[in-house]
Amino acid sequence: MLIGVMYRDGTYDIVKDIALDNLVNSEKILKFYRSGHWVIIGREPVRGMGGSGIGYRRRKYDTYMCP
């Protein structure tokens, strides 16, 4: 899946979803587009910043499908 992101310098890009975690953790982006709206890093919860989910295995069925 492709996700729209805005970098710290104000430029926009579209990246693969697997790259999003790295961009968020490295603080290279200010926001990304999710579920019809922009998510601003630090204002809204994102994967890996709290919550009960852990990485890509955050759904109940993931534990059955992944070792």
PDB file of N, CA, C and O in Angstrom:
ATOM      1  N   MET A   1       0.848  -1.168   0.000  1.00  0.00           N
ATOM      2  CA  MET A   1       0.000   0.000   0.000  1.00  0.00           C
ATOM      3  C   MET A   1       0.897   1.236   0.000  1.00  0.00           C
ATOM      4  O   MET A   1       1.983   1.218   0.580  1.00  0.00           O
ATOM      5  N   LEU A   2       0.454   2.287  -0.637  1.00  0.00           N
ATOM      6  CA  LEU A   2       1.186   3.543  -0.690  1.00  0.00           C
ATOM      7  C   LEU A   2       0.538   4.562   0.241  1.00  0.00           C
ATOM      8  O   LEU A   2      -0.685   4.625   0.361  1.00  0.00           O
ATOM      9  N   ILE A   3       1.386   5.361   0.901  1.00  0.00           N
ATOM     10  CA  ILE A   3       0.920   6.326   1.894  1.00  0.00           C
ATOM     11  C   ILE A   3       1.555   7.675   1.599  1.00  0.00           C
ATOM     12  O   ILE A   3       2.757   7.761   1.349  1.00  0.00           O
ATOM     13  N   GLY A   4       0.745   8.727   1.630  1.00  0.00           N
ATOM     14  CA  GLY A   4       1.249  10.078   1.450  1.00  0.00           C
ATOM     15  C   GLY A   4       1.924  10.564   2.729  1.00  0.00           C
ATOM     16  O   GLY A   4       1.408  10.349   3.826  1.00  0.00           O
ATOM     17  N   VAL A   5       3.068  11.215   2.589  1.00  0.00           N
ATOM     18  CA  VAL A   5       3.800  11.753   3.734  1.00  0.00           C
ATOM     19  C   VAL A   5       4.246  13.180   3.429  1.00  0.00           C
ATOM     20  O   VAL A   5       4.391  13.568   2.270  1.00  0.00           O
ATOM     21  N   MET A   6       4.462  13.954   4.500  1.00  0.00           N
ATOM     22  CA  MET A   6       5.059  15.274   4.364  1.00  0.00           C
ATOM     23  C   MET A   6       6.330  15.294   5.190  1.00  0.00           C
ATOM     24  O   MET A   6       6.306  15.053   6.397  1.00  0.00           O
ATOM     25  N   TYR A   7       7.448  15.585   4.524  1.00  0.00           N
ATOM     26  CA  TYR A   7       8.744  15.647   5.200  1.00  0.00           C
ATOM     27  C   TYR A   7       8.894  16.964   5.954  1.00  0.00           C
ATOM     28  O   TYR A   7       8.114  17.895   5.759  1.00  0.00           O
ATOM     29  N   ARG A   8       9.900  17.029   6.812  1.00  0.00           N
ATOM     30  CA  ARG A   8      10.162  18.220   7.624  1.00  0.00           C
ATOM     31  C   ARG A   8      10.454  19.463   6.786  1.00  0.00           C
ATOM     32  O   ARG A   8      10.212  20.583   7.235  1.00  0.00           O
ATOM     33  N   ASP A   9      10.967  19.277   5.585  1.00  0.00           N
ATOM     34  CA  ASP A   9      11.279  20.434   4.736  1.00  0.00           C
ATOM     35  C   ASP A   9      10.071  20.931   3.953  1.00  0.00           C
ATOM     36  O   ASP A   9      10.184  21.859   3.153  1.00  0.00           O
ATOM     37  N   GLY A  10       8.901  20.304   4.185  1.00  0.00           N
ATOM     38  CA  GLY A  10       7.669  20.738   3.540  1.00  0.00           C
ATOM     39  C   GLY A  10       7.359  20.041   2.231  1.00  0.00           C
ATOM     40  O   GLY A  10       6.325  20.316   1.622  1.00  0.00           O
ATOM     41  N   THR A  11       8.223  19.149   1.784  1.00  0.00           N
ATOM     42  CA  THR A  11       7.954  18.416   0.549  1.00  0.00           C
ATOM     43  C   THR A  11       7.067  17.208   0.835  1.00  0.00           C
ATOM     44  O   THR A  11       7.076  16.653   1.934  1.00  0.00           O
ATOM     45  N   TYR A  12       6.313  16.821  -0.166  1.00  0.00           N
ATOM     46  CA  TYR A  12       5.416  15.684  -0.065  1.00  0.00           C
ATOM     47  C   TYR A  12       5.950  14.522  -0.897  1.00  0.00           C
ATOM     48  O   TYR A  12       6.687  14.715  -1.864  1.00  0.00           O
ATOM     49  N   ASP A  13       5.562  13.315  -0.499  1.00  0.00           N
ATOM     50  CA  ASP A  13       5.984  12.122  -1.209  1.00  0.00           C
ATOM     51  C   ASP A  13       4.956  11.028  -0.958  1.00  0.00           C
ATOM     52  O   ASP A  13       4.104  11.152  -0.078  1.00  0.00           O
ATOM     53  N   ILE A  14       5.044   9.972  -1.728  1.00  0.00           N
ATOM     54  CA  ILE A  14       4.241   8.775  -1.518  1.00  0.00           C
ATOM     55  C   ILE A  14       5.218   7.631  -1.297  1.00  0.00           C
ATOM     56  O   ILE A  14       6.092   7.383  -2.128  1.00  0.00           O
ATOM     57  N   VAL A  15       5.066   6.925  -0.161  1.00  0.00           N
ATOM     58  CA  VAL A  15       5.996   5.856   0.203  1.00  0.00           C
ATOM     59  C   VAL A  15       5.232   4.562   0.438  1.00  0.00           C
ATOM     60  O   VAL A  15       4.022   4.572   0.662  1.00  0.00           O
ATOM     61  N   LYS A  16       5.950   3.453   0.384  1.00  0.00           N
ATOM     62  CA  LYS A  16       5.343   2.165   0.705  1.00  0.00           C
ATOM     63  C   LYS A  16       5.081   2.100   2.204  1.00  0.00           C
ATOM     64  O   LYS A  16       5.839   2.657   2.999  1.00  0.00           O
ATOM     65  N   ASP A  17       4.006   1.419   2.586  1.00  0.00           N
ATOM     66  CA  ASP A  17       3.621   1.342   3.988  1.00  0.00           C
ATOM     67  C   ASP A  17       4.713   0.732   4.876  1.00  0.00           C
ATOM     68  O   ASP A  17       4.805   1.070   6.056  1.00  0.00           O
ATOM     69  N   ILE A  18       5.529  -0.148   4.329  1.00  0.00           N
ATOM     70  CA  ILE A  18       6.576  -0.767   5.145  1.00  0.00           C
ATOM     71  C   ILE A  18       7.672   0.239   5.519  1.00  0.00           C
ATOM     72  O   ILE A  18       8.428  -0.002   6.460  1.00  0.00           O
ATOM     73  N   ALA A  19       7.766   1.356   4.800  1.00  0.00           N
ATOM     74  CA  ALA A  19       8.760   2.385   5.103  1.00  0.00           C
ATOM     75  C   ALA A  19       8.258   3.386   6.141  1.00  0.00           C
ATOM     76  O   ALA A  19       9.049   4.155   6.687  1.00  0.00           O
ATOM     77  N   LEU A  20       6.959   3.386   6.418  1.00  0.00           N
ATOM     78  CA  LEU A  20       6.376   4.399   7.297  1.00  0.00           C
ATOM     79  C   LEU A  20       6.940   4.337   8.715  1.00  0.00           C
ATOM     80  O   LEU A  20       7.276   5.380   9.277  1.00  0.00           O
ATOM     81  N   ASP A  21       7.055   3.161   9.303  1.00  0.00           N
ATOM     82  CA  ASP A  21       7.586   3.042  10.668  1.00  0.00           C
ATOM     83  C   ASP A  21       8.964   3.678  10.782  1.00  0.00           C
ATOM     84  O   ASP A  21       9.241   4.410  11.733  1.00  0.00           O
ATOM     85  N   ASN A  22       9.819   3.398   9.817  1.00  0.00           N
ATOM     86  CA  ASN A  22      11.170   3.950   9.837  1.00  0.00           C
ATOM     87  C   ASN A  22      11.144   5.475   9.741  1.00  0.00           C
ATOM     88  O   ASN A  22      11.893   6.151  10.446  1.00  0.00           O
ATOM     89  N   LEU A  23      10.295   6.014   8.884  1.00  0.00           N
ATOM     90  CA  LEU A  23      10.198   7.462   8.732  1.00  0.00           C
ATOM     91  C   LEU A  23       9.686   8.133  10.004  1.00  0.00           C
ATOM     92  O   LEU A  23      10.168   9.198  10.388  1.00  0.00           O
ATOM     93  N   VAL A  24       8.711   7.508  10.650  1.00  0.00           N
ATOM     94  CA  VAL A  24       8.178   8.062  11.901  1.00  0.00           C
ATOM     95  C   VAL A  24       9.233   7.994  12.996  1.00  0.00           C
ATOM     96  O   VAL A  24       9.478   8.985  13.683  1.00  0.00           O
ATOM     97  N   ASN A  25       9.857   6.839  13.162  1.00  0.00           N
ATOM     98  CA  ASN A  25      10.854   6.656  14.220  1.00  0.00           C
ATOM     99  C   ASN A  25      12.091   7.529  14.025  1.00  0.00           C
ATOM    100  O   ASN A  25      12.697   7.964  15.004  1.00  0.00           O
ATOM    101  N   SER A  26      12.468   7.789  12.785  1.00  0.00           N
ATOM    102  CA  SER A  26      13.644   8.618  12.520  1.00  0.00           C
ATOM    103  C   SER A  26      13.307  10.111  12.502  1.00  0.00           C
ATOM    104  O   SER A  26      14.183  10.951  12.298  1.00  0.00           O
ATOM    105  N   GLU A  27      12.025  10.429  12.718  1.00  0.00           N
ATOM    106  CA  GLU A  27      11.535  11.814  12.774  1.00  0.00           C
ATOM    107  C   GLU A  27      11.808  12.582  11.481  1.00  0.00           C
ATOM    108  O   GLU A  27      12.066  13.786  11.513  1.00  0.00           O
ATOM    109  N   LYS A  28      11.750  11.894  10.360  1.00  0.00           N
ATOM    110  CA  LYS A  28      11.973  12.533   9.067  1.00  0.00           C
ATOM    111  C   LYS A  28      10.704  13.153   8.492  1.00  0.00           C
ATOM    112  O   LYS A  28      10.774  13.999   7.600  1.00  0.00           O
ATOM    113  N   ILE A  29       9.530  12.730   9.006  1.00  0.00           N
ATOM    114  CA  ILE A  29       8.275  13.269   8.491  1.00  0.00           C
ATOM    115  C   ILE A  29       7.516  13.990   9.603  1.00  0.00           C
ATOM    116  O   ILE A  29       7.672  13.694  10.787  1.00  0.00           O
ATOM    117  N   LEU A  30       6.690  14.944   9.177  1.00  0.00           N
ATOM    118  CA  LEU A  30       5.832  15.672  10.109  1.00  0.00           C
ATOM    119  C   LEU A  30       4.445  15.064  10.189  1.00  0.00           C
ATOM    120  O   LEU A  30       3.809  15.072  11.244  1.00  0.00           O
ATOM    121  N   LYS A  31       3.975  14.528   9.047  1.00  0.00           N
ATOM    122  CA  LYS A  31       2.633  13.947   9.022  1.00  0.00           C
ATOM    123  C   LYS A  31       2.513  12.946   7.893  1.00  0.00           C
ATOM    124  O   LYS A  31       3.320  12.925   6.964  1.00  0.00           O
ATOM    125  N   PHE A  32       1.472  12.105   7.997  1.00  0.00           N
ATOM    126  CA  PHE A  32       1.167  11.149   6.941  1.00  0.00           C
ATOM    127  C   PHE A  32      -0.335  11.037   6.808  1.00  0.00           C
ATOM    128  O   PHE A  32      -1.079  11.372   7.731  1.00  0.00           O
ATOM    129  N   TYR A  33      -0.784  10.558   5.642  1.00  0.00           N
ATOM    130  CA  TYR A  33      -2.211  10.485   5.327  1.00  0.00           C
ATOM    131  C   TYR A  33      -2.754   9.107   5.663  1.00  0.00           C
ATOM    132  O   TYR A  33      -2.275   8.101   5.138  1.00  0.00           O
ATOM    133  N   ARG A  34      -3.772   9.056   6.553  1.00  0.00           N
ATOM    134  CA  ARG A  34      -4.358   7.789   6.980  1.00  0.00           C
ATOM    135  C   ARG A  34      -5.870   7.957   7.163  1.00  0.00           C
ATOM    136  O   ARG A  34      -6.328   8.920   7.778  1.00  0.00           O
ATOM    137  N   SER A  35      -6.613   7.031   6.633  1.00  0.00           N
ATOM    138  CA  SER A  35      -8.071   6.973   6.819  1.00  0.00           C
ATOM    139  C   SER A  35      -8.766   8.292   6.487  1.00  0.00           C
ATOM    140  O   SER A  35      -9.656   8.732   7.214  1.00  0.00           O
ATOM    141  N   GLY A  36      -8.364   8.906   5.407  1.00  0.00           N
ATOM    142  CA  GLY A  36      -9.057  10.096   4.940  1.00  0.00           C
ATOM    143  C   GLY A  36      -8.638  11.397   5.585  1.00  0.00           C
ATOM    144  O   GLY A  36      -9.267  12.425   5.334  1.00  0.00           O
ATOM    145  N   HIS A  37      -7.589  11.397   6.416  1.00  0.00           N
ATOM    146  CA  HIS A  37      -7.120  12.653   7.001  1.00  0.00           C
ATOM    147  C   HIS A  37      -5.620  12.582   7.303  1.00  0.00           C
ATOM    148  O   HIS A  37      -5.034  11.501   7.357  1.00  0.00           O
ATOM    149  N   TRP A  38      -5.023  13.741   7.495  1.00  0.00           N
ATOM    150  CA  TRP A  38      -3.598  13.805   7.827  1.00  0.00           C
ATOM    151  C   TRP A  38      -3.398  13.550   9.309  1.00  0.00           C
ATOM    152  O   TRP A  38      -4.103  14.120  10.142  1.00  0.00           O
ATOM    153  N   VAL A  39      -2.444  12.699   9.637  1.00  0.00           N
ATOM    154  CA  VAL A  39      -2.077  12.405  11.020  1.00  0.00           C
ATOM    155  C   VAL A  39      -0.783  13.169  11.303  1.00  0.00           C
ATOM    156  O   VAL A  39       0.240  12.936  10.660  1.00  0.00           O
ATOM    157  N   ILE A  40      -0.843  14.081  12.269  1.00  0.00           N
ATOM    158  CA  ILE A  40       0.327  14.868  12.626  1.00  0.00           C
ATOM    159  C   ILE A  40       1.081  14.117  13.716  1.00  0.00           C
ATOM    160  O   ILE A  40       0.523  13.810  14.770  1.00  0.00           O
ATOM    161  N   ILE A  41       2.349  13.824  13.457  1.00  0.00           N
ATOM    162  CA  ILE A  41       3.179  13.072  14.405  1.00  0.00           C
ATOM    163  C   ILE A  41       3.282  13.857  15.706  1.00  0.00           C
ATOM    164  O   ILE A  41       3.607  15.044  15.702  1.00  0.00           O
ATOM    165  N   GLY A  42       3.004  13.185  16.815  1.00  0.00           N
ATOM    166  CA  GLY A  42       3.063  13.815  18.127  1.00  0.00           C
ATOM    167  C   GLY A  42       1.727  14.320  18.635  1.00  0.00           C
ATOM    168  O   GLY A  42       1.584  14.592  19.827  1.00  0.00           O
ATOM    169  N   ARG A  43       0.745  14.450  17.751  1.00  0.00           N
ATOM    170  CA  ARG A  43      -0.591  14.904  18.172  1.00  0.00           C
ATOM    171  C   ARG A  43      -1.600  13.773  18.216  1.00  0.00           C
ATOM    172  O   ARG A  43      -2.534  13.798  19.018  1.00  0.00           O
ATOM    173  N   GLU A  44      -1.415  12.779  17.355  1.00  0.00           N
ATOM    174  CA  GLU A  44      -2.319  11.631  17.303  1.00  0.00           C
ATOM    175  C   GLU A  44      -1.521  10.363  17.500  1.00  0.00           C
ATOM    176  O   GLU A  44      -0.348  10.311  17.130  1.00  0.00           O
ATOM    177  N   PRO A  45      -2.134   9.332  18.079  1.00  0.00           N
ATOM    178  CA  PRO A  45      -1.395   8.074  18.263  1.00  0.00           C
ATOM    179  C   PRO A  45      -1.055   7.425  16.934  1.00  0.00           C
ATOM    180  O   PRO A  45      -1.874   7.376  16.016  1.00  0.00           O
ATOM    181  N   VAL A  46       0.173   6.928  16.851  1.00  0.00           N
ATOM    182  CA  VAL A  46       0.611   6.182  15.684  1.00  0.00           C
ATOM    183  C   VAL A  46       1.215   4.879  16.156  1.00  0.00           C
ATOM    184  O   VAL A  46       1.575   4.737  17.325  1.00  0.00           O
ATOM    185  N   ARG A  47       1.324   3.934  15.250  1.00  0.00           N
ATOM    186  CA  ARG A  47       1.855   2.617  15.573  1.00  0.00           C
ATOM    187  C   ARG A  47       3.206   2.751  16.275  1.00  0.00           C
ATOM    188  O   ARG A  47       4.071   3.515  15.846  1.00  0.00           O
ATOM    189  N   GLY A  48       3.371   1.998  17.357  1.00  0.00           N
ATOM    190  CA  GLY A  48       4.637   2.014  18.073  1.00  0.00           C
ATOM    191  C   GLY A  48       4.745   3.108  19.119  1.00  0.00           C
ATOM    192  O   GLY A  48       5.757   3.196  19.815  1.00  0.00           O
ATOM    193  N   MET A  49       3.716   3.950  19.245  1.00  0.00           N
ATOM    194  CA  MET A  49       3.760   5.028  20.223  1.00  0.00           C
ATOM    195  C   MET A  49       2.603   4.871  21.204  1.00  0.00           C
ATOM    196  O   MET A  49       1.721   5.725  21.285  1.00  0.00           O
ATOM    197  N   GLY A  50       2.622   3.766  21.946  1.00  0.00           N
ATOM    198  CA  GLY A  50       1.541   3.504  22.887  1.00  0.00           C
ATOM    199  C   GLY A  50       0.516   2.573  22.286  1.00  0.00           C
ATOM    200  O   GLY A  50       0.675   2.120  21.152  1.00  0.00           O
ATOM    201  N   GLY A  51      -0.522   2.284  23.020  1.00  0.00           N
ATOM    202  CA  GLY A  51      -1.545   1.376  22.544  1.00  0.00           C
ATOM    203  C   GLY A  51      -1.135  -0.065  22.759  1.00  0.00           C
ATOM    204  O   GLY A  51      -0.014  -0.344  23.186  1.00  0.00           O
ATOM    205  N   SER A  52      -2.039  -0.975  22.465  1.00  0.00           N
ATOM    206  CA  SER A  52      -1.764  -2.380  22.720  1.00  0.00           C
ATOM    207  C   SER A  52      -1.133  -3.091  21.542  1.00  0.00           C
ATOM    208  O   SER A  52      -0.698  -4.235  21.678  1.00  0.00           O
ATOM    209  N   GLY A  53      -1.071  -2.445  20.387  1.00  0.00           N
ATOM    210  CA  GLY A  53      -0.502  -3.096  19.216  1.00  0.00           C
ATOM    211  C   GLY A  53       1.011  -3.110  19.245  1.00  0.00           C
ATOM    212  O   GLY A  53       1.646  -2.208  19.791  1.00  0.00           O
ATOM    213  N   ILE A  54       1.581  -4.149  18.649  1.00  0.00           N
ATOM    214  CA  ILE A  54       3.034  -4.206  18.534  1.00  0.00           C
ATOM    215  C   ILE A  54       3.397  -4.497  17.084  1.00  0.00           C
ATOM    216  O   ILE A  54       3.242  -5.622  16.609  1.00  0.00           O
ATOM    217  N   GLY A  55       3.873  -3.489  16.395  1.00  0.00           N
ATOM    218  CA  GLY A  55       4.311  -3.653  15.019  1.00  0.00           C
ATOM    219  C   GLY A  55       3.221  -4.157  14.100  1.00  0.00           C
ATOM    220  O   GLY A  55       2.064  -3.749  14.197  1.00  0.00           O
ATOM    221  N   TYR A  56       3.612  -5.060  13.199  1.00  0.00           N
ATOM    222  CA  TYR A  56       2.669  -5.545  12.205  1.00  0.00           C
ATOM    223  C   TYR A  56       1.717  -6.596  12.777  1.00  0.00           C
ATOM    224  O   TYR A  56       0.703  -6.900  12.148  1.00  0.00           O
ATOM    225  N   ARG A  57       2.009  -7.149  13.929  1.00  0.00           N
ATOM    226  CA  ARG A  57       1.141  -8.176  14.531  1.00  0.00           C
ATOM    227  C   ARG A  57       0.274  -7.551  15.618  1.00  0.00           C
ATOM    228  O   ARG A  57       0.419  -7.871  16.798  1.00  0.00           O
ATOM    229  N   ARG A  58      -0.604  -6.681  15.224  1.00  0.00           N
ATOM    230  CA  ARG A  58      -1.436  -6.001  16.206  1.00  0.00           C
ATOM    231  C   ARG A  58      -2.899  -6.441  16.150  1.00  0.00           C
ATOM    232  O   ARG A  58      -3.705  -6.048  16.994  1.00  0.00           O
ATOM    233  N   ARG A  59      -3.233  -7.254  15.159  1.00  0.00           N
ATOM    234  CA  ARG A  59      -4.603  -7.731  15.055  1.00  0.00           C
ATOM    235  C   ARG A  59      -4.698  -9.148  15.608  1.00  0.00           C
ATOM    236  O   ARG A  59      -3.731  -9.908  15.574  1.00  0.00           O
ATOM    237  N   LYS A  60      -5.873  -9.488  16.114  1.00  0.00           N
ATOM    238  CA  LYS A  60      -6.062 -10.797  16.721  1.00  0.00           C
ATOM    239  C   LYS A  60      -5.728 -11.931  15.753  1.00  0.00           C
ATOM    240  O   LYS A  60      -5.080 -12.901  16.146  1.00  0.00           O
ATOM    241  N   TYR A  61      -6.161 -11.825  14.494  1.00  0.00           N
ATOM    242  CA  TYR A  61      -5.935 -12.913  13.549  1.00  0.00           C
ATOM    243  C   TYR A  61      -4.465 -13.027  13.153  1.00  0.00           C
ATOM    244  O   TYR A  61      -4.051 -14.092  12.695  1.00  0.00           O
ATOM    245  N   ASP A  62      -3.657 -11.973  13.311  1.00  0.00           N
ATOM    246  CA  ASP A  62      -2.245 -12.036  12.960  1.00  0.00           C
ATOM    247  C   ASP A  62      -1.510 -13.101  13.767  1.00  0.00           C
ATOM    248  O   ASP A  62      -0.584 -13.731  13.255  1.00  0.00           O
ATOM    249  N   THR A  63      -1.909 -13.313  15.022  1.00  0.00           N
ATOM    250  CA  THR A  63      -1.211 -14.275  15.857  1.00  0.00           C
ATOM    251  C   THR A  63      -1.435 -15.706  15.369  1.00  0.00           C
ATOM    252  O   THR A  63      -0.615 -16.591  15.614  1.00  0.00           O
ATOM    253  N   TYR A  64      -2.555 -15.922  14.677  1.00  0.00           N
ATOM    254  CA  TYR A  64      -2.839 -17.238  14.155  1.00  0.00           C
ATOM    255  C   TYR A  64      -2.167 -17.482  12.810  1.00  0.00           C
ATOM    256  O   TYR A  64      -1.862 -18.623  12.460  1.00  0.00           O
ATOM    257  N   MET A  65      -1.938 -16.411  12.057  1.00  0.00           N
ATOM    258  CA  MET A  65      -1.391 -16.537  10.721  1.00  0.00           C
ATOM    259  C   MET A  65       0.136 -16.411  10.696  1.00  0.00           C
ATOM    260  O   MET A  65       0.768 -16.864   9.742  1.00  0.00           O
ATOM    261  N   CYS A  66       0.731 -15.813  11.711  1.00  0.00           N
ATOM    262  CA  CYS A  66       2.168 -15.596  11.740  1.00  0.00           C
ATOM    263  C   CYS A  66       2.777 -16.344  12.917  1.00  0.00           C
ATOM    264  O   CYS A  66       2.210 -16.336  14.010  1.00  0.00           O
ATOM    265  N   PRO A  67       3.915 -16.985  12.714  1.00  0.00           N
ATOM    266  CA  PRO A  67       4.557 -17.717  13.823  1.00  0.00           C
ATOM    267  C   PRO A  67       5.128 -16.769  14.859  1.00  0.00           C
ATOM    268  O   PRO A  67       5.700 -17.214  15.854  1.00  0.00           O
TER     269      PRO A  67
END
